[in-house]
């Protein structure tokens, strides 16, 4: 017959076996393909980034072009470098990615999201700092749709008294 649990400590004791405790502490297996790369998809607004990372010298290629050529604004490049700065992996991984949809800001956000996910697939131990920084969460904000009877999503047509 089942034992009666009266507190959270009892529940914790009942659910903790040596095998279960080892499974919680051990990081997940890395997801690496036959070429030694980790793949992830990042999304932001209407932009989608497909990202492959592998050990290298820190070179980032976006749609066949250098990062500085594709993203000319320094703010966007700084945004893309955030996952590497947080995990202290600057210039340790080469990134090859394709981005499509949206504008440059959305594409940079999608690329940052994809790099963060790919880093966790390559090194599962990097998940806690990236999650604490909020880089693994897909930003759900998108453009609101236009409504009928309105000029834009919420803007009404100009009122004319006469």
RASUL-V856898 format. One line per field, one symbol per residue. burial: 1 if it has 16 or more other ideal C-beta (glycine too) atoms within 10 Angstrom, else 0. A space follows every 10 residues. Layout:
burial = ???
This chain:
burial = 0000000000 0000000000 0000000000 0000001111 0111101111 1111000001 1100001001 1000010011 1011011010 0011111010 0100111111 1111111111 1110011001 0000110000 0000000000 0000000000 00
